[in-house]
Amino acid sequence: MGRGKIEIKKIENLNSRQVTFSKRRNGLLKKAKELSILCDAEVGVIIFSSTGKVYQWSSTSMEHTLSRYNKGMEEEHSLEHPFDEQQAEKLQGIEVNTMKQEHLRLHTAYMRLNGKELDDLSFKELKQLENQLNEGIASVKRQKEQILMEQLKRSRLQEQKTIMENEDLRKQVEELRQKRSSNILELNLLLERRLEHSPNNSKADDNNSASDDDNHLPDTSLHLGYVCMHVSFHVFFWSNFTISPYITHKL
């Protein structure tokens, strides 16, 4: 009993569609391989699934097959439309000539702006060139003045910032000086208080009072002491040494 004929239409059932795609894809790739081997042909197959996945096979390499395909399509197109290439070459030549003329025009304009190649210009053209140069110079001056003003503004802002920083530093130095002066005054007061309450100071006061009492002794006692010391010294040297009259007289 033979197989029934299958109607070729989209399979609505998703699972059946995936199964059929897998089977027929493998069958197509198998047939491509057989065709390449049996007929010594270069075969390439590219398949995109409904989900966007790519399946490909080539008897040589896909890059080589695609390059050969594009080259063959270009040759076929040139054979079918022989005048298209001639027209393209003609248009390309026109574009090249246009670009050359534009380049020459721009070069001439540049040289004239530099004051060269002015021999072919009329008085009117020279006047127009002069006006153009004056406008360019005026524009350059305006731009230069604007840049200078911006630089001056930045310099003034920097100067003000520097002045403020210097003022802050001066205030800080002044505060440090005032703190130092106050600390020195406090230290001096503390030292004076400690000296006033020191025991050595009390002893010095007692010694001073005693010396004052001694200073008030009668001058006669001081004189008697000096005479006694003189007599004792003279007697001591007279009893132990033979002293000349001159030395005795001096003593």
C-alpha positions as CSV (number, residue, x, y, z in Angstrom):
1,M,0.0,0.0,0.0
2,G,1.6,3.4,-1.1
3,R,1.9,6.5,1.0
4,G,-0.8,9.1,0.7
5,K,0.0,12.4,-1.0
6,I,0.8,15.2,1.5
7,E,-0.7,18.6,1.0
8,I,1.9,21.3,0.9
9,K,0.8,24.0,3.2
10,K,1.9,25.6,6.5
11,I,1.7,23.2,9.4
12,E,-0.3,24.9,12.1
13,N,0.7,22.6,15.0
14,L,4.0,23.9,16.4
15,N,5.4,20.6,17.6
16,S,4.6,18.9,14.2
17,R,6.1,21.9,12.4
18,Q,9.4,21.6,14.4
19,V,9.6,17.8,13.8
20,T,8.9,18.2,10.1
21,F,11.5,21.1,9.8
22,S,14.2,18.9,11.5
23,K,13.5,15.9,9.3
24,R,13.4,17.8,6.0
25,R,16.4,20.0,6.9
26,N,18.5,16.9,7.5
27,G,17.1,15.4,4.3
28,L,18.0,18.5,2.3
29,L,21.5,18.6,3.6
30,K,21.9,15.0,2.8
31,K,20.8,15.5,-0.8
32,A,23.2,18.5,-1.1
33,K,26.1,16.4,0.0
34,E,25.1,13.6,-2.4
35,L,24.8,16.1,-5.3
36,S,28.2,17.5,-4.6
37,I,29.8,14.1,-4.5
38,L,28.0,12.5,-7.4
39,C,28.2,15.5,-9.8
40,D,31.4,17.1,-8.5
41,A,29.5,20.4,-8.0
42,E,30.1,23.2,-5.6
43,V,27.0,23.3,-3.4
44,G,26.1,25.7,-0.6
45,V,22.9,25.6,1.5
46,I,21.7,28.3,3.9
47,I,18.6,27.7,6.0
48,F,16.9,30.1,8.4
49,S,14.4,28.6,10.8
50,S,11.2,30.3,11.9
51,T,12.9,31.3,15.2
52,G,15.8,32.9,13.3
53,K,18.4,30.2,13.8
54,V,20.9,29.7,10.9
55,Y,21.9,26.4,9.4
56,Q,24.5,26.2,6.6
57,W,26.6,23.7,4.7
58,S,29.0,24.1,1.9
59,S,31.1,21.6,-0.1
60,T,34.1,24.0,0.0
61,S,33.5,27.0,2.3
62,M,30.6,29.3,2.6
63,E,32.8,32.5,2.1
64,H,34.2,31.0,-1.2
65,T,30.7,29.9,-2.4
66,L,29.2,33.4,-1.7
67,S,32.1,35.2,-3.3
68,R,31.7,33.0,-6.4
69,Y,27.9,33.6,-6.4
70,N,28.3,37.5,-6.2
71,K,30.9,37.5,-9.0
72,G,28.6,35.4,-11.2
73,M,25.7,37.7,-10.5
74,E,27.8,40.8,-11.5
75,E,28.9,39.1,-14.8
76,E,25.4,38.1,-15.6
77,H,24.1,41.7,-14.9
78,S,26.8,43.2,-17.1
79,L,25.9,40.8,-20.0
80,E,22.2,41.7,-19.6
81,H,22.8,45.5,-19.4
82,P,26.0,46.3,-21.4
83,F,25.4,50.1,-21.4
84,D,25.1,50.4,-17.7
85,E,28.9,50.0,-17.2
86,Q,29.7,52.5,-19.9
87,Q,27.2,55.0,-18.3
88,A,28.7,54.4,-14.9
89,E,32.2,55.1,-16.2
90,K,31.0,58.2,-17.9
91,L,29.4,59.5,-14.7
92,Q,32.5,58.6,-12.8
93,G,34.6,60.6,-15.2
94,I,32.2,63.6,-14.9
95,E,32.5,63.4,-11.1
96,V,36.3,63.3,-11.2
97,N,36.4,66.4,-13.5
98,T,34.0,68.2,-11.2
99,M,36.1,67.4,-8.2
100,K,39.3,68.6,-10.0
101,Q,37.6,71.9,-11.0
102,E,36.4,72.4,-7.4
103,H,39.9,71.7,-6.0
104,L,41.4,74.2,-8.5
105,R,38.9,76.9,-7.6
106,L,39.5,76.4,-3.8
107,H,43.3,76.5,-4.4
108,T,43.0,79.7,-6.4
109,A,40.8,81.4,-3.7
110,Y,43.3,80.3,-1.0
111,M,46.3,81.8,-2.9
112,R,44.4,85.1,-3.5
113,L,43.6,85.4,0.2
114,N,47.3,85.1,0.8
115,G,47.9,88.0,-1.7
116,K,49.1,85.8,-4.6
117,E,47.9,85.1,-8.2
118,L,46.2,88.5,-8.4
119,D,47.2,89.3,-12.0
120,D,44.0,88.1,-13.6
121,L,41.7,90.0,-11.3
122,S,39.8,93.2,-12.4
123,F,39.4,96.3,-10.2
124,K,36.0,95.1,-9.1
125,E,37.2,91.7,-8.1
126,L,40.2,93.2,-6.3
127,K,37.7,95.4,-4.4
128,Q,35.6,92.5,-3.4
129,L,38.7,90.6,-2.3
130,E,39.7,93.6,-0.2
131,N,36.3,93.8,1.4
132,Q,36.4,90.1,2.1
133,L,39.9,90.4,3.7
134,N,38.7,93.4,5.8
135,E,35.7,91.4,7.1
136,G,38.0,88.5,7.9
137,I,40.5,90.7,9.7
138,A,37.6,92.4,11.7
139,S,36.3,88.9,12.6
140,V,39.8,87.8,13.8
141,K,40.2,91.0,15.9
142,R,36.8,90.5,17.5
143,Q,37.6,86.9,18.4
144,K,41.0,88.0,19.7
145,E,39.5,90.7,21.9
146,Q,37.0,88.3,23.2
147,I,39.7,85.8,24.1
148,L,41.7,88.6,25.8
149,M,38.7,89.8,27.8
150,E,38.0,86.3,29.0
151,Q,41.7,85.9,30.0
152,L,41.6,89.2,31.8
153,K,38.4,88.2,33.6
154,R,40.0,85.0,34.7
155,S,43.1,86.8,35.9
156,R,41.0,89.3,37.9
157,L,39.1,86.4,39.5
158,Q,42.4,84.7,40.3
159,E,43.7,88.0,41.8
160,Q,40.7,88.4,44.0
161,K,41.0,84.8,45.1
162,T,44.7,85.4,46.0
163,I,43.9,88.6,47.9
164,M,41.2,86.8,49.9
165,E,43.6,83.9,50.7
166,N,46.3,86.4,51.8
167,E,43.8,88.2,54.0
168,D,42.8,84.9,55.6
169,L,46.5,84.0,56.2
170,R,47.2,87.5,57.7
171,K,44.2,87.0,60.1
172,Q,45.5,83.6,61.1
173,V,49.0,85.0,61.8
174,E,47.6,87.9,63.8
175,E,45.5,85.5,65.9
176,L,48.5,83.3,66.5
177,R,50.5,86.4,67.6
178,Q,47.8,87.4,70.0
179,K,47.6,83.9,71.5
180,R,51.3,83.9,71.9
181,S,51.4,87.2,73.6
182,S,48.6,86.2,76.0
183,N,50.4,82.9,76.8
184,I,53.6,84.8,77.6
185,L,51.8,87.2,79.9
186,E,50.1,84.3,81.7
187,L,53.4,82.5,82.1
188,N,55.1,85.6,83.5
189,L,52.3,86.1,86.0
190,L,52.5,82.5,87.1
191,L,56.3,82.7,87.6
192,E,55.9,85.9,89.7
193,R,53.4,84.2,91.9
194,R,55.6,81.2,92.4
195,L,58.6,83.4,93.2
196,E,56.5,85.3,95.8
197,H,55.5,82.1,97.6
198,S,58.9,80.5,97.3
199,P,60.7,79.5,100.7
200,N,64.1,80.7,99.4
201,N,62.6,84.1,99.0
202,S,61.6,84.1,102.7
203,K,65.1,83.1,103.7
204,A,66.5,85.8,101.5
205,D,64.2,88.3,103.3
206,D,65.5,87.0,106.7
207,N,69.1,87.3,105.6
208,N,68.5,90.8,104.3
209,S,67.0,91.8,107.6
210,A,69.9,90.3,109.5
211,S,72.4,92.0,107.3
212,D,70.6,95.2,108.0
213,D,71.0,94.7,111.7
214,D,74.7,94.0,111.3
215,N,75.1,97.1,109.3
216,H,73.7,99.1,112.2
217,L,76.5,98.0,114.6
218,P,78.7,100.8,116.0
219,D,81.7,101.7,114.1
220,T,83.8,101.3,117.2
221,S,83.3,97.5,117.3
222,L,84.5,97.2,113.7
223,H,87.5,99.4,114.5
224,L,88.4,97.3,117.6
225,G,88.2,94.1,115.6
226,Y,90.6,95.4,112.9
227,V,93.1,96.5,115.6
228,C,93.1,93.1,117.3
229,M,93.7,91.3,114.0
230,H,96.6,93.6,113.2
231,V,98.3,93.2,116.6
232,S,97.9,89.4,116.6
233,F,99.4,89.1,113.1
234,H,102.4,91.3,114.1
235,V,103.1,89.3,117.3
236,F,102.8,85.9,115.4
237,F,105.4,86.9,112.7
238,W,107.7,88.5,115.3
239,S,107.9,85.4,117.4
240,N,108.7,83.0,114.5
241,F,110.8,85.0,112.1
242,T,113.6,87.6,112.1
243,I,112.1,90.5,110.3
244,S,114.0,93.6,109.2
245,P,113.1,96.9,110.7
246,Y,111.8,98.0,107.4
247,I,109.2,95.2,107.3
248,T,108.4,95.7,111.0
249,H,107.9,99.3,110.4
250,K,105.6,98.5,107.5
251,L,103.6,96.0,109.5
